[in-house]
Amino acid sequence: MTTFTIDCDNDILAFASLQEAQAADIAGAEYFSSEEELEQLAASWPVAGARGRGSSKLMELWNSLPGVTPVKKFKDRTTALARIWKAAQALTPPASTTEATVGAQTRQDAPKGGRTPKKATKGGKRAPAAPKAKRSRKKANSAKKAVPARKGGKKAGGKEAREGSKKAEVLELMRRSKGATLAEIMKATGWLAHTVRGFVSGTLIKKQGLKVESFRSDAKERTYRVSE
């Protein structure tokens, strides 16, 4: 079941399951998978204005969603929650790595399980098998020796982005002293806002282990900066 998170910046992200949402380790995250659960969370939020329609949290949640028209207030709290829940359905969970990992493991294991044992040969014909085994071991040893050289090319914090890729372009922007605004990243990549947020939290922070600062610029724009 799709699970949604609300982070400390009042941004909503979608995940394929509660386990994946929790694995993203989003600071101060609140979780909900239904409109009823969203209403339960909202019960603990501060109320501002008549019937809570002026609650800044409700407005920030709504205004953070892609493709919506920003508002300054809602008719009432119930209407606000219903609209937020409906708009959140358009969010797409990031691709799950679980199925891909299982599929890859299955493909690796399949040849071993389906391999047909070679029939035993008679007499002196068995002797040539030994040299072949030695050659195979030599190849394996050569391959193992080559591994450290490849590992040496990696930098701390995970695999470097391929030059010219969108990931490399985003990292270049975020490594500037002023960082990169959400709007700048969307313009450079063509991604939607929730895709950018998922990329930052899921790929850069969780998978790459990078330290990413998230803050509001002087112009009140959501900004991300990679701390080296």
PyMOL CGO cylinders between C-alpha atoms (Angstrom):
from pymol import cmd
from pymol.cgo import CYLINDER

trace = [
    CYLINDER, 0.00, 0.00, 0.00, 1.30, 3.45, -0.90, 0.3, 1, 1, 1, 1, 1, 1,
    CYLINDER, 1.30, 3.45, -0.90, 2.51, 5.32, 2.18, 0.3, 1, 1, 1, 1, 1, 1,
    CYLINDER, 2.51, 5.32, 2.18, 2.94, 9.09, 2.35, 0.3, 1, 1, 1, 1, 1, 1,
    CYLINDER, 2.94, 9.09, 2.35, 5.34, 11.01, 4.57, 0.3, 1, 1, 1, 1, 1, 1,
    CYLINDER, 5.34, 11.01, 4.57, 5.23, 14.60, 5.81, 0.3, 1, 1, 1, 1, 1, 1,
    CYLINDER, 5.23, 14.60, 5.81, 8.69, 15.93, 6.62, 0.3, 1, 1, 1, 1, 1, 1,
    CYLINDER, 8.69, 15.93, 6.62, 9.72, 18.81, 8.86, 0.3, 1, 1, 1, 1, 1, 1,
    CYLINDER, 9.72, 18.81, 8.86, 9.41, 21.20, 5.89, 0.3, 1, 1, 1, 1, 1, 1,
    CYLINDER, 9.41, 21.20, 5.89, 5.77, 20.13, 5.36, 0.3, 1, 1, 1, 1, 1, 1,
    CYLINDER, 5.77, 20.13, 5.36, 6.60, 18.44, 2.06, 0.3, 1, 1, 1, 1, 1, 1,
    CYLINDER, 6.60, 18.44, 2.06, 4.71, 15.26, 1.14, 0.3, 1, 1, 1, 1, 1, 1,
    CYLINDER, 4.71, 15.26, 1.14, 6.52, 12.26, -0.39, 0.3, 1, 1, 1, 1, 1, 1,
    CYLINDER, 6.52, 12.26, -0.39, 5.06, 8.96, -1.62, 0.3, 1, 1, 1, 1, 1, 1,
    CYLINDER, 5.06, 8.96, -1.62, 6.59, 5.50, -1.07, 0.3, 1, 1, 1, 1, 1, 1,
    CYLINDER, 6.59, 5.50, -1.07, 5.53, 2.05, -2.27, 0.3, 1, 1, 1, 1, 1, 1,
    CYLINDER, 5.53, 2.05, -2.27, 5.17, 0.77, 1.31, 0.3, 1, 1, 1, 1, 1, 1,
    CYLINDER, 5.17, 0.77, 1.31, 5.53, 1.78, 4.96, 0.3, 1, 1, 1, 1, 1, 1,
    CYLINDER, 5.53, 1.78, 4.96, 8.80, -0.18, 5.15, 0.3, 1, 1, 1, 1, 1, 1,
    CYLINDER, 8.80, -0.18, 5.15, 10.33, 1.85, 2.31, 0.3, 1, 1, 1, 1, 1, 1,
    CYLINDER, 10.33, 1.85, 2.31, 9.07, 5.09, 3.82, 0.3, 1, 1, 1, 1, 1, 1,
    CYLINDER, 9.07, 5.09, 3.82, 10.67, 4.25, 7.17, 0.3, 1, 1, 1, 1, 1, 1,
    CYLINDER, 10.67, 4.25, 7.17, 13.88, 3.09, 5.44, 0.3, 1, 1, 1, 1, 1, 1,
    CYLINDER, 13.88, 3.09, 5.44, 14.21, 6.56, 3.87, 0.3, 1, 1, 1, 1, 1, 1,
    CYLINDER, 14.21, 6.56, 3.87, 14.87, 7.78, 7.44, 0.3, 1, 1, 1, 1, 1, 1,
    CYLINDER, 14.87, 7.78, 7.44, 13.32, 11.22, 6.91, 0.3, 1, 1, 1, 1, 1, 1,
    CYLINDER, 13.32, 11.22, 6.91, 13.88, 13.47, 9.91, 0.3, 1, 1, 1, 1, 1, 1,
    CYLINDER, 13.88, 13.47, 9.91, 10.68, 14.17, 11.88, 0.3, 1, 1, 1, 1, 1, 1,
    CYLINDER, 10.68, 14.17, 11.88, 8.53, 12.28, 9.36, 0.3, 1, 1, 1, 1, 1, 1,
    CYLINDER, 8.53, 12.28, 9.36, 4.81, 11.61, 9.91, 0.3, 1, 1, 1, 1, 1, 1,
    CYLINDER, 4.81, 11.61, 9.91, 3.23, 8.69, 8.02, 0.3, 1, 1, 1, 1, 1, 1,
    CYLINDER, 3.23, 8.69, 8.02, -0.24, 8.10, 6.58, 0.3, 1, 1, 1, 1, 1, 1,
    CYLINDER, -0.24, 8.10, 6.58, -1.77, 5.65, 4.09, 0.3, 1, 1, 1, 1, 1, 1,
    CYLINDER, -1.77, 5.65, 4.09, -5.41, 6.76, 4.09, 0.3, 1, 1, 1, 1, 1, 1,
    CYLINDER, -5.41, 6.76, 4.09, -7.52, 9.87, 4.47, 0.3, 1, 1, 1, 1, 1, 1,
    CYLINDER, -7.52, 9.87, 4.47, -8.54, 8.68, 7.94, 0.3, 1, 1, 1, 1, 1, 1,
    CYLINDER, -8.54, 8.68, 7.94, -4.90, 8.40, 9.04, 0.3, 1, 1, 1, 1, 1, 1,
    CYLINDER, -4.90, 8.40, 9.04, -4.23, 11.89, 7.67, 0.3, 1, 1, 1, 1, 1, 1,
    CYLINDER, -4.23, 11.89, 7.67, -7.15, 13.20, 9.73, 0.3, 1, 1, 1, 1, 1, 1,
    CYLINDER, -7.15, 13.20, 9.73, -5.73, 11.52, 12.85, 0.3, 1, 1, 1, 1, 1, 1,
    CYLINDER, -5.73, 11.52, 12.85, -2.37, 13.22, 12.29, 0.3, 1, 1, 1, 1, 1, 1,
    CYLINDER, -2.37, 13.22, 12.29, -4.05, 16.58, 11.72, 0.3, 1, 1, 1, 1, 1, 1,
    CYLINDER, -4.05, 16.58, 11.72, -5.87, 16.30, 15.05, 0.3, 1, 1, 1, 1, 1, 1,
    CYLINDER, -5.87, 16.30, 15.05, -2.58, 17.09, 16.82, 0.3, 1, 1, 1, 1, 1, 1,
    CYLINDER, -2.58, 17.09, 16.82, -1.65, 20.04, 14.59, 0.3, 1, 1, 1, 1, 1, 1,
    CYLINDER, -1.65, 20.04, 14.59, -2.15, 23.58, 15.87, 0.3, 1, 1, 1, 1, 1, 1,
    CYLINDER, -2.15, 23.58, 15.87, -5.37, 25.28, 14.78, 0.3, 1, 1, 1, 1, 1, 1,
    CYLINDER, -5.37, 25.28, 14.78, -5.31, 28.89, 13.55, 0.3, 1, 1, 1, 1, 1, 1,
    CYLINDER, -5.31, 28.89, 13.55, -8.31, 30.97, 12.55, 0.3, 1, 1, 1, 1, 1, 1,
    CYLINDER, -8.31, 30.97, 12.55, -11.97, 30.02, 12.49, 0.3, 1, 1, 1, 1, 1, 1,
    CYLINDER, -11.97, 30.02, 12.49, -12.45, 26.22, 12.28, 0.3, 1, 1, 1, 1, 1, 1,
    CYLINDER, -12.45, 26.22, 12.28, -8.74, 25.79, 11.56, 0.3, 1, 1, 1, 1, 1, 1,
    CYLINDER, -8.74, 25.79, 11.56, -9.04, 27.05, 8.00, 0.3, 1, 1, 1, 1, 1, 1,
    CYLINDER, -9.04, 27.05, 8.00, -6.10, 29.36, 8.48, 0.3, 1, 1, 1, 1, 1, 1,
    CYLINDER, -6.10, 29.36, 8.48, -3.72, 26.64, 9.71, 0.3, 1, 1, 1, 1, 1, 1,
    CYLINDER, -3.72, 26.64, 9.71, -0.32, 27.39, 8.17, 0.3, 1, 1, 1, 1, 1, 1,
    CYLINDER, -0.32, 27.39, 8.17, 0.58, 23.67, 8.16, 0.3, 1, 1, 1, 1, 1, 1,
    CYLINDER, 0.58, 23.67, 8.16, -2.46, 22.80, 6.02, 0.3, 1, 1, 1, 1, 1, 1,
    CYLINDER, -2.46, 22.80, 6.02, -1.65, 25.57, 3.59, 0.3, 1, 1, 1, 1, 1, 1,
    CYLINDER, -1.65, 25.57, 3.59, 2.03, 24.59, 3.36, 0.3, 1, 1, 1, 1, 1, 1,
    CYLINDER, 2.03, 24.59, 3.36, 1.10, 20.96, 2.74, 0.3, 1, 1, 1, 1, 1, 1,
    CYLINDER, 1.10, 20.96, 2.74, -1.29, 21.95, -0.03, 0.3, 1, 1, 1, 1, 1, 1,
    CYLINDER, -1.29, 21.95, -0.03, 1.05, 24.48, -1.62, 0.3, 1, 1, 1, 1, 1, 1,
    CYLINDER, 1.05, 24.48, -1.62, 3.93, 21.94, -1.67, 0.3, 1, 1, 1, 1, 1, 1,
    CYLINDER, 3.93, 21.94, -1.67, 1.96, 19.53, -3.87, 0.3, 1, 1, 1, 1, 1, 1,
    CYLINDER, 1.96, 19.53, -3.87, 2.72, 19.59, -7.63, 0.3, 1, 1, 1, 1, 1, 1,
    CYLINDER, 2.72, 19.59, -7.63, 0.15, 21.02, -10.04, 0.3, 1, 1, 1, 1, 1, 1,
    CYLINDER, 0.15, 21.02, -10.04, -2.06, 22.72, -7.43, 0.3, 1, 1, 1, 1, 1, 1,
    CYLINDER, -2.06, 22.72, -7.43, -3.10, 26.36, -7.21, 0.3, 1, 1, 1, 1, 1, 1,
    CYLINDER, -3.10, 26.36, -7.21, -1.60, 27.93, -4.06, 0.3, 1, 1, 1, 1, 1, 1,
    CYLINDER, -1.60, 27.93, -4.06, -4.11, 29.09, -1.44, 0.3, 1, 1, 1, 1, 1, 1,
    CYLINDER, -4.11, 29.09, -1.44, -4.05, 31.41, 1.57, 0.3, 1, 1, 1, 1, 1, 1,
    CYLINDER, -4.05, 31.41, 1.57, -6.91, 29.74, 3.42, 0.3, 1, 1, 1, 1, 1, 1,
    CYLINDER, -6.91, 29.74, 3.42, -9.46, 26.93, 3.17, 0.3, 1, 1, 1, 1, 1, 1,
    CYLINDER, -9.46, 26.93, 3.17, -13.22, 26.85, 3.66, 0.3, 1, 1, 1, 1, 1, 1,
    CYLINDER, -13.22, 26.85, 3.66, -12.67, 24.63, 6.71, 0.3, 1, 1, 1, 1, 1, 1,
    CYLINDER, -12.67, 24.63, 6.71, -10.29, 22.00, 8.09, 0.3, 1, 1, 1, 1, 1, 1,
    CYLINDER, -10.29, 22.00, 8.09, -12.27, 19.03, 6.73, 0.3, 1, 1, 1, 1, 1, 1,
    CYLINDER, -12.27, 19.03, 6.73, -12.25, 20.45, 3.20, 0.3, 1, 1, 1, 1, 1, 1,
    CYLINDER, -12.25, 20.45, 3.20, -8.50, 21.12, 3.42, 0.3, 1, 1, 1, 1, 1, 1,
    CYLINDER, -8.50, 21.12, 3.42, -7.69, 17.54, 4.44, 0.3, 1, 1, 1, 1, 1, 1,
    CYLINDER, -7.69, 17.54, 4.44, -9.95, 16.07, 1.74, 0.3, 1, 1, 1, 1, 1, 1,
    CYLINDER, -9.95, 16.07, 1.74, -8.27, 18.21, -0.96, 0.3, 1, 1, 1, 1, 1, 1,
    CYLINDER, -8.27, 18.21, -0.96, -4.76, 17.38, 0.29, 0.3, 1, 1, 1, 1, 1, 1,
    CYLINDER, -4.76, 17.38, 0.29, -5.53, 13.64, 0.31, 0.3, 1, 1, 1, 1, 1, 1,
    CYLINDER, -5.53, 13.64, 0.31, -6.98, 13.77, -3.22, 0.3, 1, 1, 1, 1, 1, 1,
    CYLINDER, -6.98, 13.77, -3.22, -4.02, 15.76, -4.61, 0.3, 1, 1, 1, 1, 1, 1,
    CYLINDER, -4.02, 15.76, -4.61, -1.52, 13.42, -2.92, 0.3, 1, 1, 1, 1, 1, 1,
    CYLINDER, -1.52, 13.42, -2.92, -2.82, 10.52, -5.03, 0.3, 1, 1, 1, 1, 1, 1,
    CYLINDER, -2.82, 10.52, -5.03, -1.01, 12.05, -8.04, 0.3, 1, 1, 1, 1, 1, 1,
    CYLINDER, -1.01, 12.05, -8.04, 2.38, 11.53, -6.34, 0.3, 1, 1, 1, 1, 1, 1,
    CYLINDER, 2.38, 11.53, -6.34, 4.36, 8.62, -7.76, 0.3, 1, 1, 1, 1, 1, 1,
    CYLINDER, 4.36, 8.62, -7.76, 6.42, 6.44, -5.37, 0.3, 1, 1, 1, 1, 1, 1,
    CYLINDER, 6.42, 6.44, -5.37, 10.11, 6.15, -6.38, 0.3, 1, 1, 1, 1, 1, 1,
    CYLINDER, 10.11, 6.15, -6.38, 11.10, 2.88, -8.04, 0.3, 1, 1, 1, 1, 1, 1,
    CYLINDER, 11.10, 2.88, -8.04, 11.48, 0.14, -5.45, 0.3, 1, 1, 1, 1, 1, 1,
    CYLINDER, 11.48, 0.14, -5.45, 14.89, -1.46, -5.24, 0.3, 1, 1, 1, 1, 1, 1,
    CYLINDER, 14.89, -1.46, -5.24, 13.53, -4.60, -3.57, 0.3, 1, 1, 1, 1, 1, 1,
    CYLINDER, 13.53, -4.60, -3.57, 12.08, -6.25, -6.68, 0.3, 1, 1, 1, 1, 1, 1,
    CYLINDER, 12.08, -6.25, -6.68, 15.13, -5.38, -8.73, 0.3, 1, 1, 1, 1, 1, 1,
    CYLINDER, 15.13, -5.38, -8.73, 17.42, -6.91, -6.11, 0.3, 1, 1, 1, 1, 1, 1,
    CYLINDER, 17.42, -6.91, -6.11, 15.36, -10.10, -5.89, 0.3, 1, 1, 1, 1, 1, 1,
    CYLINDER, 15.36, -10.10, -5.89, 15.24, -10.37, -9.69, 0.3, 1, 1, 1, 1, 1, 1,
    CYLINDER, 15.24, -10.37, -9.69, 18.99, -9.95, -10.00, 0.3, 1, 1, 1, 1, 1, 1,
    CYLINDER, 18.99, -9.95, -10.00, 19.62, -12.57, -7.33, 0.3, 1, 1, 1, 1, 1, 1,
    CYLINDER, 19.62, -12.57, -7.33, 17.25, -14.99, -9.07, 0.3, 1, 1, 1, 1, 1, 1,
    CYLINDER, 17.25, -14.99, -9.07, 19.09, -14.56, -12.37, 0.3, 1, 1, 1, 1, 1, 1,
    CYLINDER, 19.09, -14.56, -12.37, 22.42, -15.20, -10.64, 0.3, 1, 1, 1, 1, 1, 1,
    CYLINDER, 22.42, -15.20, -10.64, 21.14, -18.31, -8.90, 0.3, 1, 1, 1, 1, 1, 1,
    CYLINDER, 21.14, -18.31, -8.90, 19.23, -19.76, -11.88, 0.3, 1, 1, 1, 1, 1, 1,
    CYLINDER, 19.23, -19.76, -11.88, 22.26, -21.07, -13.86, 0.3, 1, 1, 1, 1, 1, 1,
    CYLINDER, 22.26, -21.07, -13.86, 23.55, -22.85, -10.76, 0.3, 1, 1, 1, 1, 1, 1,
    CYLINDER, 23.55, -22.85, -10.76, 20.27, -24.62, -10.16, 0.3, 1, 1, 1, 1, 1, 1,
    CYLINDER, 20.27, -24.62, -10.16, 19.68, -25.48, -13.82, 0.3, 1, 1, 1, 1, 1, 1,
    CYLINDER, 19.68, -25.48, -13.82, 23.21, -26.63, -14.64, 0.3, 1, 1, 1, 1, 1, 1,
    CYLINDER, 23.21, -26.63, -14.64, 23.35, -30.19, -15.88, 0.3, 1, 1, 1, 1, 1, 1,
    CYLINDER, 23.35, -30.19, -15.88, 26.23, -32.17, -14.35, 0.3, 1, 1, 1, 1, 1, 1,
    CYLINDER, 26.23, -32.17, -14.35, 28.76, -33.41, -16.89, 0.3, 1, 1, 1, 1, 1, 1,
    CYLINDER, 28.76, -33.41, -16.89, 28.81, -37.13, -17.44, 0.3, 1, 1, 1, 1, 1, 1,
    CYLINDER, 28.81, -37.13, -17.44, 31.82, -39.00, -16.16, 0.3, 1, 1, 1, 1, 1, 1,
    CYLINDER, 31.82, -39.00, -16.16, 34.21, -40.08, -18.89, 0.3, 1, 1, 1, 1, 1, 1,
    CYLINDER, 34.21, -40.08, -18.89, 36.09, -43.30, -19.10, 0.3, 1, 1, 1, 1, 1, 1,
    CYLINDER, 36.09, -43.30, -19.10, 39.69, -44.09, -18.38, 0.3, 1, 1, 1, 1, 1, 1,
    CYLINDER, 39.69, -44.09, -18.38, 42.46, -41.70, -19.38, 0.3, 1, 1, 1, 1, 1, 1,
    CYLINDER, 42.46, -41.70, -19.38, 40.06, -39.13, -20.87, 0.3, 1, 1, 1, 1, 1, 1,
    CYLINDER, 40.06, -39.13, -20.87, 39.61, -37.59, -17.43, 0.3, 1, 1, 1, 1, 1, 1,
    CYLINDER, 39.61, -37.59, -17.43, 43.19, -36.33, -17.27, 0.3, 1, 1, 1, 1, 1, 1,
    CYLINDER, 43.19, -36.33, -17.27, 42.77, -33.22, -19.57, 0.3, 1, 1, 1, 1, 1, 1,
    CYLINDER, 42.77, -33.22, -19.57, 40.21, -31.77, -17.14, 0.3, 1, 1, 1, 1, 1, 1,
    CYLINDER, 40.21, -31.77, -17.14, 42.90, -30.69, -14.62, 0.3, 1, 1, 1, 1, 1, 1,
    CYLINDER, 42.90, -30.69, -14.62, 44.72, -28.15, -16.86, 0.3, 1, 1, 1, 1, 1, 1,
    CYLINDER, 44.72, -28.15, -16.86, 41.37, -26.53, -17.77, 0.3, 1, 1, 1, 1, 1, 1,
    CYLINDER, 41.37, -26.53, -17.77, 40.59, -26.05, -14.10, 0.3, 1, 1, 1, 1, 1, 1,
    CYLINDER, 40.59, -26.05, -14.10, 43.96, -24.35, -13.56, 0.3, 1, 1, 1, 1, 1, 1,
    CYLINDER, 43.96, -24.35, -13.56, 43.36, -21.96, -16.42, 0.3, 1, 1, 1, 1, 1, 1,
    CYLINDER, 43.36, -21.96, -16.42, 39.95, -21.10, -14.94, 0.3, 1, 1, 1, 1, 1, 1,
    CYLINDER, 39.95, -21.10, -14.94, 41.54, -20.40, -11.58, 0.3, 1, 1, 1, 1, 1, 1,
    CYLINDER, 41.54, -20.40, -11.58, 44.15, -18.18, -13.18, 0.3, 1, 1, 1, 1, 1, 1,
    CYLINDER, 44.15, -18.18, -13.18, 41.43, -16.16, -14.89, 0.3, 1, 1, 1, 1, 1, 1,
    CYLINDER, 41.43, -16.16, -14.89, 39.54, -15.87, -11.62, 0.3, 1, 1, 1, 1, 1, 1,
    CYLINDER, 39.54, -15.87, -11.62, 42.67, -14.72, -9.81, 0.3, 1, 1, 1, 1, 1, 1,
    CYLINDER, 42.67, -14.72, -9.81, 43.36, -12.13, -12.51, 0.3, 1, 1, 1, 1, 1, 1,
    CYLINDER, 43.36, -12.13, -12.51, 39.83, -10.82, -12.19, 0.3, 1, 1, 1, 1, 1, 1,
    CYLINDER, 39.83, -10.82, -12.19, 40.15, -10.57, -8.41, 0.3, 1, 1, 1, 1, 1, 1,
    CYLINDER, 40.15, -10.57, -8.41, 43.42, -8.65, -8.73, 0.3, 1, 1, 1, 1, 1, 1,
    CYLINDER, 43.42, -8.65, -8.73, 41.72, -6.16, -11.03, 0.3, 1, 1, 1, 1, 1, 1,
    CYLINDER, 41.72, -6.16, -11.03, 38.98, -5.35, -8.51, 0.3, 1, 1, 1, 1, 1, 1,
    CYLINDER, 38.98, -5.35, -8.51, 41.04, -3.08, -6.20, 0.3, 1, 1, 1, 1, 1, 1,
    CYLINDER, 41.04, -3.08, -6.20, 41.98, -0.92, -9.17, 0.3, 1, 1, 1, 1, 1, 1,
    CYLINDER, 41.98, -0.92, -9.17, 38.30, -0.30, -9.96, 0.3, 1, 1, 1, 1, 1, 1,
    CYLINDER, 38.30, -0.30, -9.96, 37.48, 0.38, -6.32, 0.3, 1, 1, 1, 1, 1, 1,
    CYLINDER, 37.48, 0.38, -6.32, 40.24, 2.91, -6.15, 0.3, 1, 1, 1, 1, 1, 1,
    CYLINDER, 40.24, 2.91, -6.15, 38.37, 5.06, -8.64, 0.3, 1, 1, 1, 1, 1, 1,
    CYLINDER, 38.37, 5.06, -8.64, 35.40, 5.54, -6.32, 0.3, 1, 1, 1, 1, 1, 1,
    CYLINDER, 35.40, 5.54, -6.32, 35.07, 8.43, -3.96, 0.3, 1, 1, 1, 1, 1, 1,
    CYLINDER, 35.07, 8.43, -3.96, 33.66, 8.41, -0.44, 0.3, 1, 1, 1, 1, 1, 1,
    CYLINDER, 33.66, 8.41, -0.44, 29.93, 8.81, -0.39, 0.3, 1, 1, 1, 1, 1, 1,
    CYLINDER, 29.93, 8.81, -0.39, 29.07, 6.30, -3.11, 0.3, 1, 1, 1, 1, 1, 1,
    CYLINDER, 29.07, 6.30, -3.11, 29.47, 5.93, -6.84, 0.3, 1, 1, 1, 1, 1, 1,
    CYLINDER, 29.47, 5.93, -6.84, 30.14, 9.16, -8.69, 0.3, 1, 1, 1, 1, 1, 1,
    CYLINDER, 30.14, 9.16, -8.69, 27.55, 10.34, -11.21, 0.3, 1, 1, 1, 1, 1, 1,
    CYLINDER, 27.55, 10.34, -11.21, 28.21, 9.76, -14.90, 0.3, 1, 1, 1, 1, 1, 1,
    CYLINDER, 28.21, 9.76, -14.90, 29.46, 12.91, -16.57, 0.3, 1, 1, 1, 1, 1, 1,
    CYLINDER, 29.46, 12.91, -16.57, 26.70, 14.67, -18.51, 0.3, 1, 1, 1, 1, 1, 1,
    CYLINDER, 26.70, 14.67, -18.51, 23.89, 12.88, -16.63, 0.3, 1, 1, 1, 1, 1, 1,
    CYLINDER, 23.89, 12.88, -16.63, 21.06, 14.68, -14.83, 0.3, 1, 1, 1, 1, 1, 1,
    CYLINDER, 21.06, 14.68, -14.83, 22.42, 13.42, -11.53, 0.3, 1, 1, 1, 1, 1, 1,
    CYLINDER, 22.42, 13.42, -11.53, 25.82, 14.99, -12.26, 0.3, 1, 1, 1, 1, 1, 1,
    CYLINDER, 25.82, 14.99, -12.26, 24.15, 18.25, -13.27, 0.3, 1, 1, 1, 1, 1, 1,
    CYLINDER, 24.15, 18.25, -13.27, 22.09, 18.38, -10.07, 0.3, 1, 1, 1, 1, 1, 1,
    CYLINDER, 22.09, 18.38, -10.07, 25.11, 17.62, -7.89, 0.3, 1, 1, 1, 1, 1, 1,
    CYLINDER, 25.11, 17.62, -7.89, 27.08, 20.39, -9.58, 0.3, 1, 1, 1, 1, 1, 1,
    CYLINDER, 27.08, 20.39, -9.58, 24.30, 22.86, -8.79, 0.3, 1, 1, 1, 1, 1, 1,
    CYLINDER, 24.30, 22.86, -8.79, 23.92, 21.66, -5.20, 0.3, 1, 1, 1, 1, 1, 1,
    CYLINDER, 23.92, 21.66, -5.20, 27.67, 21.85, -4.53, 0.3, 1, 1, 1, 1, 1, 1,
    CYLINDER, 27.67, 21.85, -4.53, 27.69, 25.60, -5.09, 0.3, 1, 1, 1, 1, 1, 1,
    CYLINDER, 27.69, 25.60, -5.09, 28.15, 27.71, -1.95, 0.3, 1, 1, 1, 1, 1, 1,
    CYLINDER, 28.15, 27.71, -1.95, 24.60, 29.02, -2.29, 0.3, 1, 1, 1, 1, 1, 1,
    CYLINDER, 24.60, 29.02, -2.29, 23.21, 25.58, -3.16, 0.3, 1, 1, 1, 1, 1, 1,
    CYLINDER, 23.21, 25.58, -3.16, 20.37, 25.05, -5.66, 0.3, 1, 1, 1, 1, 1, 1,
    CYLINDER, 20.37, 25.05, -5.66, 16.72, 25.97, -5.28, 0.3, 1, 1, 1, 1, 1, 1,
    CYLINDER, 16.72, 25.97, -5.28, 13.96, 23.47, -5.95, 0.3, 1, 1, 1, 1, 1, 1,
    CYLINDER, 13.96, 23.47, -5.95, 12.91, 25.57, -8.95, 0.3, 1, 1, 1, 1, 1, 1,
    CYLINDER, 12.91, 25.57, -8.95, 16.45, 25.55, -10.40, 0.3, 1, 1, 1, 1, 1, 1,
    CYLINDER, 16.45, 25.55, -10.40, 16.70, 21.76, -10.15, 0.3, 1, 1, 1, 1, 1, 1,
    CYLINDER, 16.70, 21.76, -10.15, 13.24, 21.30, -11.71, 0.3, 1, 1, 1, 1, 1, 1,
    CYLINDER, 13.24, 21.30, -11.71, 14.21, 23.60, -14.59, 0.3, 1, 1, 1, 1, 1, 1,
    CYLINDER, 14.21, 23.60, -14.59, 17.54, 21.83, -15.18, 0.3, 1, 1, 1, 1, 1, 1,
    CYLINDER, 17.54, 21.83, -15.18, 16.10, 18.29, -15.10, 0.3, 1, 1, 1, 1, 1, 1,
    CYLINDER, 16.10, 18.29, -15.10, 12.48, 18.64, -16.14, 0.3, 1, 1, 1, 1, 1, 1,
    CYLINDER, 12.48, 18.64, -16.14, 11.48, 16.75, -12.97, 0.3, 1, 1, 1, 1, 1, 1,
    CYLINDER, 11.48, 16.75, -12.97, 8.42, 17.48, -10.84, 0.3, 1, 1, 1, 1, 1, 1,
    CYLINDER, 8.42, 17.48, -10.84, 8.87, 18.79, -7.29, 0.3, 1, 1, 1, 1, 1, 1,
    CYLINDER, 8.87, 18.79, -7.29, 8.15, 15.47, -5.57, 0.3, 1, 1, 1, 1, 1, 1,
    CYLINDER, 8.15, 15.47, -5.57, 10.62, 13.70, -7.89, 0.3, 1, 1, 1, 1, 1, 1,
    CYLINDER, 10.62, 13.70, -7.89, 13.36, 16.13, -6.86, 0.3, 1, 1, 1, 1, 1, 1,
    CYLINDER, 13.36, 16.13, -6.86, 12.57, 15.60, -3.17, 0.3, 1, 1, 1, 1, 1, 1,
    CYLINDER, 12.57, 15.60, -3.17, 12.58, 11.82, -3.62, 0.3, 1, 1, 1, 1, 1, 1,
    CYLINDER, 12.58, 11.82, -3.62, 15.93, 12.02, -5.45, 0.3, 1, 1, 1, 1, 1, 1,
    CYLINDER, 15.93, 12.02, -5.45, 17.49, 14.07, -2.65, 0.3, 1, 1, 1, 1, 1, 1,
    CYLINDER, 17.49, 14.07, -2.65, 16.21, 11.93, 0.24, 0.3, 1, 1, 1, 1, 1, 1,
    CYLINDER, 16.21, 11.93, 0.24, 16.32, 8.52, -1.43, 0.3, 1, 1, 1, 1, 1, 1,
    CYLINDER, 16.32, 8.52, -1.43, 19.34, 8.67, -3.77, 0.3, 1, 1, 1, 1, 1, 1,
    CYLINDER, 19.34, 8.67, -3.77, 21.70, 11.32, -2.43, 0.3, 1, 1, 1, 1, 1, 1,
    CYLINDER, 21.70, 11.32, -2.43, 21.13, 10.94, 1.32, 0.3, 1, 1, 1, 1, 1, 1,
    CYLINDER, 21.13, 10.94, 1.32, 20.13, 7.29, 1.75, 0.3, 1, 1, 1, 1, 1, 1,
    CYLINDER, 20.13, 7.29, 1.75, 22.01, 5.53, -1.06, 0.3, 1, 1, 1, 1, 1, 1,
    CYLINDER, 22.01, 5.53, -1.06, 24.97, 7.85, -1.63, 0.3, 1, 1, 1, 1, 1, 1,
    CYLINDER, 24.97, 7.85, -1.63, 25.41, 8.83, 2.00, 0.3, 1, 1, 1, 1, 1, 1,
    CYLINDER, 25.41, 8.83, 2.00, 25.89, 12.49, 1.11, 0.3, 1, 1, 1, 1, 1, 1,
    CYLINDER, 25.89, 12.49, 1.11, 25.25, 15.29, 3.61, 0.3, 1, 1, 1, 1, 1, 1,
    CYLINDER, 25.25, 15.29, 3.61, 22.54, 17.49, 2.13, 0.3, 1, 1, 1, 1, 1, 1,
    CYLINDER, 22.54, 17.49, 2.13, 21.35, 20.70, 3.78, 0.3, 1, 1, 1, 1, 1, 1,
    CYLINDER, 21.35, 20.70, 3.78, 17.72, 21.69, 3.22, 0.3, 1, 1, 1, 1, 1, 1,
    CYLINDER, 17.72, 21.69, 3.22, 16.80, 25.29, 4.01, 0.3, 1, 1, 1, 1, 1, 1,
    CYLINDER, 16.80, 25.29, 4.01, 14.82, 28.33, 2.89, 0.3, 1, 1, 1, 1, 1, 1,
    CYLINDER, 14.82, 28.33, 2.89, 16.73, 30.99, 0.94, 0.3, 1, 1, 1, 1, 1, 1,
    CYLINDER, 16.73, 30.99, 0.94, 16.37, 34.72, 1.55, 0.3, 1, 1, 1, 1, 1, 1,
    CYLINDER, 16.37, 34.72, 1.55, 13.64, 34.62, -1.09, 0.3, 1, 1, 1, 1, 1, 1,
    CYLINDER, 13.64, 34.62, -1.09, 11.84, 31.90, 0.93, 0.3, 1, 1, 1, 1, 1, 1,
    CYLINDER, 11.84, 31.90, 0.93, 12.60, 29.27, -1.72, 0.3, 1, 1, 1, 1, 1, 1,
    CYLINDER, 12.60, 29.27, -1.72, 13.31, 25.64, -0.79, 0.3, 1, 1, 1, 1, 1, 1,
    CYLINDER, 13.31, 25.64, -0.79, 17.08, 25.20, -1.31, 0.3, 1, 1, 1, 1, 1, 1,
    CYLINDER, 17.08, 25.20, -1.31, 19.39, 22.16, -1.19, 0.3, 1, 1, 1, 1, 1, 1,
    CYLINDER, 19.39, 22.16, -1.19, 23.17, 22.20, -0.71, 0.3, 1, 1, 1, 1, 1, 1,
    CYLINDER, 23.17, 22.20, -0.71, 25.66, 19.32, -0.58, 0.3, 1, 1, 1, 1, 1, 1,
    CYLINDER, 25.66, 19.32, -0.58, 28.13, 19.69, 2.29, 0.3, 1, 1, 1, 1, 1, 1,
    CYLINDER, 28.13, 19.69, 2.29, 31.53, 18.27, 1.38, 0.3, 1, 1, 1, 1, 1, 1,
]
cmd.load_cgo(trace, "trace")
